[in-house]
Amino acid sequence: MALPNPVQFIQQVRGEVSKIVWPTRKEVVLTTVMVFILASLTAVFFSFVDLGIRSGLSTIFGLF
């Protein structure tokens, strides 16, 4: 297998990098805020699930 020409490789890399569509600052901020909101909602949800399981198990074990 022949080694690729380094100059050709660099040209191909530059061509591929020029095809990348970078997000705008507004899009980055919006998606970051959405991630924080969804992570917070998930944390609250699982806190309530944990509280429910804990109180249910305490009730069950309290009977014995």
PyMOL Python script that loads the backbone (N, CA, C, O; Angstrom):
from pymol import cmd

cmd.read_pdbstr("""\
ATOM      1  N   MET A   1       0.852  -1.176   0.000  1.00  0.00           N
ATOM      2  CA  MET A   1       0.000   0.000   0.000  1.00  0.00           C
ATOM      3  C   MET A   1       0.897   1.237   0.000  1.00  0.00           C
ATOM      4  O   MET A   1       1.759   1.387   0.865  1.00  0.00           O
ATOM      5  N   ALA A   2       0.690   2.103  -0.957  1.00  0.00           N
ATOM      6  CA  ALA A   2       1.517   3.298  -1.094  1.00  0.00           C
ATOM      7  C   ALA A   2       1.109   4.358  -0.082  1.00  0.00           C
ATOM      8  O   ALA A   2      -0.067   4.506   0.253  1.00  0.00           O
ATOM      9  N   LEU A   3       2.111   5.093   0.396  1.00  0.00           N
ATOM     10  CA  LEU A   3       1.832   6.181   1.319  1.00  0.00           C
ATOM     11  C   LEU A   3       1.254   7.360   0.540  1.00  0.00           C
ATOM     12  O   LEU A   3       1.712   7.661  -0.562  1.00  0.00           O
ATOM     13  N   PRO A   4       0.253   8.027   1.108  1.00  0.00           N
ATOM     14  CA  PRO A   4      -0.322   9.186   0.411  1.00  0.00           C
ATOM     15  C   PRO A   4       0.650  10.363   0.427  1.00  0.00           C
ATOM     16  O   PRO A   4       1.473  10.503   1.332  1.00  0.00           O
ATOM     17  N   ASN A   5       0.534  11.184  -0.577  1.00  0.00           N
ATOM     18  CA  ASN A   5       1.353  12.374  -0.681  1.00  0.00           C
ATOM     19  C   ASN A   5       0.948  13.343   0.435  1.00  0.00           C
ATOM     20  O   ASN A   5      -0.235  13.666   0.548  1.00  0.00           O
ATOM     21  N   PRO A   6       1.889  13.818   1.264  1.00  0.00           N
ATOM     22  CA  PRO A   6       1.533  14.707   2.386  1.00  0.00           C
ATOM     23  C   PRO A   6       0.861  16.004   1.931  1.00  0.00           C
ATOM     24  O   PRO A   6      -0.049  16.491   2.602  1.00  0.00           O
ATOM     25  N   VAL A   7       1.291  16.562   0.815  1.00  0.00           N
ATOM     26  CA  VAL A   7       0.694  17.802   0.325  1.00  0.00           C
ATOM     27  C   VAL A   7      -0.757  17.547  -0.080  1.00  0.00           C
ATOM     28  O   VAL A   7      -1.638  18.357   0.210  1.00  0.00           O
ATOM     29  N   GLN A   8      -0.999  16.434  -0.741  1.00  0.00           N
ATOM     30  CA  GLN A   8      -2.357  16.075  -1.145  1.00  0.00           C
ATOM     31  C   GLN A   8      -3.238  15.837   0.084  1.00  0.00           C
ATOM     32  O   GLN A   8      -4.404  16.231   0.114  1.00  0.00           O
ATOM     33  N   PHE A   9      -2.666  15.196   1.077  1.00  0.00           N
ATOM     34  CA  PHE A   9      -3.408  14.934   2.311  1.00  0.00           C
ATOM     35  C   PHE A   9      -3.828  16.243   2.972  1.00  0.00           C
ATOM     36  O   PHE A   9      -4.983  16.385   3.374  1.00  0.00           O
ATOM     37  N   ILE A  10      -2.916  17.195   3.090  1.00  0.00           N
ATOM     38  CA  ILE A  10      -3.223  18.487   3.708  1.00  0.00           C
ATOM     39  C   ILE A  10      -4.305  19.214   2.907  1.00  0.00           C
ATOM     40  O   ILE A  10      -5.202  19.818   3.496  1.00  0.00           O
ATOM     41  N   GLN A  11      -4.237  19.164   1.592  1.00  0.00           N
ATOM     42  CA  GLN A  11      -5.252  19.797   0.750  1.00  0.00           C
ATOM     43  C   GLN A  11      -6.619  19.165   0.982  1.00  0.00           C
ATOM     44  O   GLN A  11      -7.627  19.869   1.043  1.00  0.00           O
ATOM     45  N   GLN A  12      -6.657  17.853   1.110  1.00  0.00           N
ATOM     46  CA  GLN A  12      -7.922  17.166   1.355  1.00  0.00           C
ATOM     47  C   GLN A  12      -8.482  17.529   2.728  1.00  0.00           C
ATOM     48  O   GLN A  12      -9.688  17.728   2.878  1.00  0.00           O
ATOM     49  N   VAL A  13      -7.617  17.612   3.717  1.00  0.00           N
ATOM     50  CA  VAL A  13      -8.057  17.984   5.061  1.00  0.00           C
ATOM     51  C   VAL A  13      -8.631  19.391   5.047  1.00  0.00           C
ATOM     52  O   VAL A  13      -9.691  19.630   5.626  1.00  0.00           O
ATOM     53  N   ARG A  14      -7.952  20.323   4.399  1.00  0.00           N
ATOM     54  CA  ARG A  14      -8.441  21.706   4.334  1.00  0.00           C
ATOM     55  C   ARG A  14      -9.783  21.772   3.602  1.00  0.00           C
ATOM     56  O   ARG A  14     -10.663  22.545   3.981  1.00  0.00           O
ATOM     57  N   GLY A  15      -9.934  20.967   2.565  1.00  0.00           N
ATOM     58  CA  GLY A  15     -11.196  20.926   1.832  1.00  0.00           C
ATOM     59  C   GLY A  15     -12.337  20.415   2.693  1.00  0.00           C
ATOM     60  O   GLY A  15     -13.450  20.936   2.628  1.00  0.00           O
ATOM     61  N   GLU A  16     -12.062  19.389   3.506  1.00  0.00           N
ATOM     62  CA  GLU A  16     -13.099  18.842   4.380  1.00  0.00           C
ATOM     63  C   GLU A  16     -13.434  19.809   5.508  1.00  0.00           C
ATOM     64  O   GLU A  16     -14.600  19.947   5.880  1.00  0.00           O
ATOM     65  N   VAL A  17     -12.419  20.482   6.057  1.00  0.00           N
ATOM     66  CA  VAL A  17     -12.663  21.430   7.147  1.00  0.00           C
ATOM     67  C   VAL A  17     -13.493  22.605   6.647  1.00  0.00           C
ATOM     68  O   VAL A  17     -14.304  23.150   7.396  1.00  0.00           O
ATOM     69  N   SER A  18     -13.305  23.001   5.399  1.00  0.00           N
ATOM     70  CA  SER A  18     -14.083  24.127   4.865  1.00  0.00           C
ATOM     71  C   SER A  18     -15.560  23.776   4.703  1.00  0.00           C
ATOM     72  O   SER A  18     -16.385  24.678   4.562  1.00  0.00           O
ATOM     73  N   LYS A  19     -15.918  22.485   4.719  1.00  0.00           N
ATOM     74  CA  LYS A  19     -17.304  22.056   4.590  1.00  0.00           C
ATOM     75  C   LYS A  19     -18.055  22.090   5.927  1.00  0.00           C
ATOM     76  O   LYS A  19     -19.279  21.970   5.959  1.00  0.00           O
ATOM     77  N   ILE A  20     -17.323  22.252   7.011  1.00  0.00           N
ATOM     78  CA  ILE A  20     -17.949  22.244   8.332  1.00  0.00           C
ATOM     79  C   ILE A  20     -18.792  23.497   8.509  1.00  0.00           C
ATOM     80  O   ILE A  20     -18.354  24.602   8.188  1.00  0.00           O
ATOM     81  N   VAL A  21     -20.004  23.318   9.021  1.00  0.00           N
ATOM     82  CA  VAL A  21     -20.876  24.444   9.336  1.00  0.00           C
ATOM     83  C   VAL A  21     -20.849  24.622  10.848  1.00  0.00           C
ATOM     84  O   VAL A  21     -21.399  23.802  11.584  1.00  0.00           O
ATOM     85  N   TRP A  22     -20.215  25.681  11.308  1.00  0.00           N
ATOM     86  CA  TRP A  22     -20.083  25.924  12.732  1.00  0.00           C
ATOM     87  C   TRP A  22     -21.342  26.601  13.260  1.00  0.00           C
ATOM     88  O   TRP A  22     -21.916  27.451  12.580  1.00  0.00           O
ATOM     89  N   PRO A  23     -21.779  26.235  14.468  1.00  0.00           N
ATOM     90  CA  PRO A  23     -22.981  26.870  15.032  1.00  0.00           C
ATOM     91  C   PRO A  23     -22.691  28.325  15.406  1.00  0.00           C
ATOM     92  O   PRO A  23     -21.555  28.697  15.699  1.00  0.00           O
ATOM     93  N   THR A  24     -23.743  29.128  15.388  1.00  0.00           N
ATOM     94  CA  THR A  24     -23.595  30.519  15.805  1.00  0.00           C
ATOM     95  C   THR A  24     -23.533  30.586  17.334  1.00  0.00           C
ATOM     96  O   THR A  24     -23.849  29.620  18.029  1.00  0.00           O
ATOM     97  N   ARG A  25     -23.125  31.731  17.826  1.00  0.00           N
ATOM     98  CA  ARG A  25     -23.049  31.911  19.275  1.00  0.00           C
ATOM     99  C   ARG A  25     -24.433  31.745  19.905  1.00  0.00           C
ATOM    100  O   ARG A  25     -24.563  31.166  20.984  1.00  0.00           O
ATOM    101  N   LYS A  26     -25.460  32.251  19.231  1.00  0.00           N
ATOM    102  CA  LYS A  26     -26.831  32.149  19.740  1.00  0.00           C
ATOM    103  C   LYS A  26     -27.252  30.685  19.854  1.00  0.00           C
ATOM    104  O   LYS A  26     -27.864  30.294  20.847  1.00  0.00           O
ATOM    105  N   GLU A  27     -26.929  29.873  18.846  1.00  0.00           N
ATOM    106  CA  GLU A  27     -27.278  28.451  18.877  1.00  0.00           C
ATOM    107  C   GLU A  27     -26.560  27.725  20.008  1.00  0.00           C
ATOM    108  O   GLU A  27     -27.145  26.871  20.674  1.00  0.00           O
ATOM    109  N   VAL A  28     -25.292  28.067  20.222  1.00  0.00           N
ATOM    110  CA  VAL A  28     -24.519  27.427  21.296  1.00  0.00           C
ATOM    111  C   VAL A  28     -25.103  27.785  22.659  1.00  0.00           C
ATOM    112  O   VAL A  28     -25.259  26.920  23.521  1.00  0.00           O
ATOM    113  N   VAL A  29     -25.425  29.058  22.850  1.00  0.00           N
ATOM    114  CA  VAL A  29     -25.996  29.493  24.133  1.00  0.00           C
ATOM    115  C   VAL A  29     -27.350  28.828  24.355  1.00  0.00           C
ATOM    116  O   VAL A  29     -27.633  28.349  25.453  1.00  0.00           O
ATOM    117  N   LEU A  30     -28.189  28.797  23.322  1.00  0.00           N
ATOM    118  CA  LEU A  30     -29.517  28.193  23.440  1.00  0.00           C
ATOM    119  C   LEU A  30     -29.431  26.710  23.791  1.00  0.00           C
ATOM    120  O   LEU A  30     -30.128  26.249  24.695  1.00  0.00           O
ATOM    121  N   THR A  31     -28.592  25.966  23.095  1.00  0.00           N
ATOM    122  CA  THR A  31     -28.491  24.530  23.394  1.00  0.00           C
ATOM    123  C   THR A  31     -27.865  24.291  24.768  1.00  0.00           C
ATOM    124  O   THR A  31     -28.225  23.332  25.451  1.00  0.00           O
ATOM    125  N   THR A  32     -26.937  25.148  25.177  1.00  0.00           N
ATOM    126  CA  THR A  32     -26.344  25.008  26.512  1.00  0.00           C
ATOM    127  C   THR A  32     -27.391  25.228  27.595  1.00  0.00           C
ATOM    128  O   THR A  32     -27.453  24.474  28.567  1.00  0.00           O
ATOM    129  N   VAL A  33     -28.208  26.252  27.431  1.00  0.00           N
ATOM    130  CA  VAL A  33     -29.281  26.528  28.400  1.00  0.00           C
ATOM    131  C   VAL A  33     -30.266  25.360  28.420  1.00  0.00           C
ATOM    132  O   VAL A  33     -30.713  24.946  29.490  1.00  0.00           O
ATOM    133  N   MET A  34     -30.601  24.835  27.259  1.00  0.00           N
ATOM    134  CA  MET A  34     -31.533  23.700  27.204  1.00  0.00           C
ATOM    135  C   MET A  34     -30.957  22.484  27.926  1.00  0.00           C
ATOM    136  O   MET A  34     -31.684  21.777  28.624  1.00  0.00           O
ATOM    137  N   VAL A  35     -29.676  22.242  27.766  1.00  0.00           N
ATOM    138  CA  VAL A  35     -29.043  21.110  28.459  1.00  0.00           C
ATOM    139  C   VAL A  35     -29.120  21.295  29.967  1.00  0.00           C
ATOM    140  O   VAL A  35     -29.439  20.352  30.691  1.00  0.00           O
ATOM    141  N   PHE A  36     -28.832  22.502  30.446  1.00  0.00           N
ATOM    142  CA  PHE A  36     -28.903  22.744  31.891  1.00  0.00           C
ATOM    143  C   PHE A  36     -30.329  22.592  32.412  1.00  0.00           C
ATOM    144  O   PHE A  36     -30.533  22.035  33.490  1.00  0.00           O
ATOM    145  N   ILE A  37     -31.314  23.078  31.665  1.00  0.00           N
ATOM    146  CA  ILE A  37     -32.710  22.953  32.096  1.00  0.00           C
ATOM    147  C   ILE A  37     -33.133  21.487  32.144  1.00  0.00           C
ATOM    148  O   ILE A  37     -33.735  21.043  33.122  1.00  0.00           O
ATOM    149  N   LEU A  38     -32.820  20.738  31.091  1.00  0.00           N
ATOM    150  CA  LEU A  38     -33.207  19.324  31.067  1.00  0.00           C
ATOM    151  C   LEU A  38     -32.465  18.513  32.126  1.00  0.00           C
ATOM    152  O   LEU A  38     -33.039  17.594  32.711  1.00  0.00           O
ATOM    153  N   ALA A  39     -31.209  18.838  32.378  1.00  0.00           N
ATOM    154  CA  ALA A  39     -30.467  18.139  33.434  1.00  0.00           C
ATOM    155  C   ALA A  39     -31.072  18.436  34.802  1.00  0.00           C
ATOM    156  O   ALA A  39     -31.148  17.552  35.655  1.00  0.00           O
ATOM    157  N   SER A  40     -31.500  19.678  35.012  1.00  0.00           N
ATOM    158  CA  SER A  40     -32.135  20.035  36.282  1.00  0.00           C
ATOM    159  C   SER A  40     -33.468  19.321  36.452  1.00  0.00           C
ATOM    160  O   SER A  40     -33.764  18.801  37.528  1.00  0.00           O
ATOM    161  N   LEU A  41     -34.273  19.294  35.392  1.00  0.00           N
ATOM    162  CA  LEU A  41     -35.554  18.595  35.467  1.00  0.00           C
ATOM    163  C   LEU A  41     -35.362  17.100  35.719  1.00  0.00           C
ATOM    164  O   LEU A  41     -36.121  16.491  36.473  1.00  0.00           O
ATOM    165  N   THR A  42     -34.357  16.519  35.094  1.00  0.00           N
ATOM    166  CA  THR A  42     -34.065  15.103  35.310  1.00  0.00           C
ATOM    167  C   THR A  42     -33.640  14.859  36.757  1.00  0.00           C
ATOM    168  O   THR A  42     -34.054  13.876  37.372  1.00  0.00           O
ATOM    169  N   ALA A  43     -32.820  15.747  37.295  1.00  0.00           N
ATOM    170  CA  ALA A  43     -32.375  15.602  38.684  1.00  0.00           C
ATOM    171  C   ALA A  43     -33.551  15.695  39.647  1.00  0.00           C
ATOM    172  O   ALA A  43     -33.633  14.926  40.605  1.00  0.00           O
ATOM    173  N   VAL A  44     -34.464  16.635  39.399  1.00  0.00           N
ATOM    174  CA  VAL A  44     -35.643  16.773  40.261  1.00  0.00           C
ATOM    175  C   VAL A  44     -36.526  15.538  40.158  1.00  0.00           C
ATOM    176  O   VAL A  44     -37.008  15.028  41.170  1.00  0.00           O
ATOM    177  N   PHE A  45     -36.738  15.054  38.933  1.00  0.00           N
ATOM    178  CA  PHE A  45     -37.567  13.862  38.735  1.00  0.00           C
ATOM    179  C   PHE A  45     -37.000  12.670  39.502  1.00  0.00           C
ATOM    180  O   PHE A  45     -37.731  11.994  40.226  1.00  0.00           O
ATOM    181  N   PHE A  46     -35.702  12.411  39.346  1.00  0.00           N
ATOM    182  CA  PHE A  46     -35.119  11.253  40.016  1.00  0.00           C
ATOM    183  C   PHE A  46     -35.025  11.459  41.526  1.00  0.00           C
ATOM    184  O   PHE A  46     -34.994  10.483  42.277  1.00  0.00           O
ATOM    185  N   SER A  47     -34.979  12.699  41.980  1.00  0.00           N
ATOM    186  CA  SER A  47     -35.030  12.947  43.424  1.00  0.00           C
ATOM    187  C   SER A  47     -36.388  12.523  43.979  1.00  0.00           C
ATOM    188  O   SER A  47     -36.466  11.905  45.041  1.00  0.00           O
ATOM    189  N   PHE A  48     -37.462  12.860  43.250  1.00  0.00           N
ATOM    190  CA  PHE A  48     -38.794  12.442  43.685  1.00  0.00           C
ATOM    191  C   PHE A  48     -38.952  10.925  43.612  1.00  0.00           C
ATOM    192  O   PHE A  48     -39.563  10.323  44.495  1.00  0.00           O
ATOM    193  N   VAL A  49     -38.412  10.310  42.579  1.00  0.00           N
ATOM    194  CA  VAL A  49     -38.469   8.842  42.475  1.00  0.00           C
ATOM    195  C   VAL A  49     -37.720   8.215  43.650  1.00  0.00           C
ATOM    196  O   VAL A  49     -38.202   7.261  44.261  1.00  0.00           O
ATOM    197  N   ASP A  50     -36.560   8.746  43.957  1.00  0.00           N
ATOM    198  CA  ASP A  50     -35.776   8.221  45.078  1.00  0.00           C
ATOM    199  C   ASP A  50     -36.521   8.413  46.391  1.00  0.00           C
ATOM    200  O   ASP A  50     -36.537   7.519  47.237  1.00  0.00           O
ATOM    201  N   LEU A  51     -37.130   9.565  46.559  1.00  0.00           N
ATOM    202  CA  LEU A  51     -37.905   9.831  47.775  1.00  0.00           C
ATOM    203  C   LEU A  51     -39.069   8.856  47.895  1.00  0.00           C
ATOM    204  O   LEU A  51     -39.342   8.343  48.980  1.00  0.00           O
ATOM    205  N   GLY A  52     -39.752   8.598  46.788  1.00  0.00           N
ATOM    206  CA  GLY A  52     -40.868   7.653  46.805  1.00  0.00           C
ATOM    207  C   GLY A  52     -40.426   6.245  47.139  1.00  0.00           C
ATOM    208  O   GLY A  52     -41.063   5.563  47.942  1.00  0.00           O
ATOM    209  N   ILE A  53     -39.337   5.803  46.527  1.00  0.00           N
ATOM    210  CA  ILE A  53     -38.830   4.454  46.806  1.00  0.00           C
ATOM    211  C   ILE A  53     -38.374   4.354  48.263  1.00  0.00           C
ATOM    212  O   ILE A  53     -38.635   3.360  48.939  1.00  0.00           O
ATOM    213  N   ARG A  54     -37.686   5.403  48.736  1.00  0.00           N
ATOM    214  CA  ARG A  54     -37.197   5.383  50.115  1.00  0.00           C
ATOM    215  C   ARG A  54     -38.349   5.329  51.114  1.00  0.00           C
ATOM    216  O   ARG A  54     -38.312   4.556  52.071  1.00  0.00           O
ATOM    217  N   SER A  55     -39.368   6.152  50.887  1.00  0.00           N
ATOM    218  CA  SER A  55     -40.496   6.145  51.829  1.00  0.00           C
ATOM    219  C   SER A  55     -41.287   4.843  51.716  1.00  0.00           C
ATOM    220  O   SER A  55     -41.787   4.339  52.721  1.00  0.00           O
ATOM    221  N   GLY A  56     -41.405   4.296  50.516  1.00  0.00           N
ATOM    222  CA  GLY A  56     -42.089   3.007  50.353  1.00  0.00           C
ATOM    223  C   GLY A  56     -41.360   1.892  51.068  1.00  0.00           C
ATOM    224  O   GLY A  56     -41.983   1.076  51.746  1.00  0.00           O
ATOM    225  N   LEU A  57     -40.043   1.849  50.925  1.00  0.00           N
ATOM    226  CA  LEU A  57     -39.271   0.812  51.614  1.00  0.00           C
ATOM    227  C   LEU A  57     -39.299   1.006  53.125  1.00  0.00           C
ATOM    228  O   LEU A  57     -39.341   0.031  53.876  1.00  0.00           O
ATOM    229  N   SER A  58     -39.275   2.261  53.575  1.00  0.00           N
ATOM    230  CA  SER A  58     -39.361   2.517  55.026  1.00  0.00           C
ATOM    231  C   SER A  58     -40.686   2.024  55.577  1.00  0.00           C
ATOM    232  O   SER A  58     -40.740   1.459  56.669  1.00  0.00           O
ATOM    233  N   THR A  59     -41.746   2.237  54.826  1.00  0.00           N
ATOM    234  CA  THR A  59     -43.076   1.754  55.253  1.00  0.00           C
ATOM    235  C   THR A  59     -43.104   0.233  55.293  1.00  0.00           C
ATOM    236  O   THR A  59     -43.605  -0.357  56.251  1.00  0.00           O
ATOM    237  N   ILE A  60     -42.568  -0.403  54.257  1.00  0.00           N
ATOM    238  CA  ILE A  60     -42.570  -1.878  54.201  1.00  0.00           C
ATOM    239  C   ILE A  60     -41.735  -2.448  55.335  1.00  0.00           C
ATOM    240  O   ILE A  60     -42.172  -3.368  56.026  1.00  0.00           O
ATOM    241  N   PHE A  61     -40.532  -1.908  55.532  1.00  0.00           N
ATOM    242  CA  PHE A  61     -39.669  -2.437  56.587  1.00  0.00           C
ATOM    243  C   PHE A  61     -40.172  -2.067  57.976  1.00  0.00           C
ATOM    244  O   PHE A  61     -39.847  -2.743  58.951  1.00  0.00           O
ATOM    245  N   GLY A  62     -40.963  -0.998  58.076  1.00  0.00           N
ATOM    246  CA  GLY A  62     -41.537  -0.611  59.357  1.00  0.00           C
ATOM    247  C   GLY A  62     -42.608  -1.572  59.829  1.00  0.00           C
ATOM    248  O   GLY A  62     -42.902  -1.648  61.022  1.00  0.00           O
ATOM    249  N   LEU A  63     -43.194  -2.312  58.888  1.00  0.00           N
ATOM    250  CA  LEU A  63     -44.218  -3.280  59.251  1.00  0.00           C
ATOM    251  C   LEU A  63     -43.640  -4.526  59.905  1.00  0.00           C
ATOM    252  O   LEU A  63     -44.336  -5.230  60.637  1.00  0.00           O
ATOM    253  N   PHE A  64     -42.363  -4.797  59.640  1.00  0.00           N
ATOM    254  CA  PHE A  64     -41.754  -6.030  60.180  1.00  0.00           C
ATOM    255  C   PHE A  64     -41.055  -5.821  61.466  1.00  0.00           C
ATOM    256  O   PHE A  64     -40.502  -6.766  62.029  1.00  0.00           O
TER     257      PHE A  64
END
""", "prot")
cmd.dss("prot")
cmd.show_as("cartoon", "prot")
cmd.util.cbc("prot")
cmd.orient("prot")
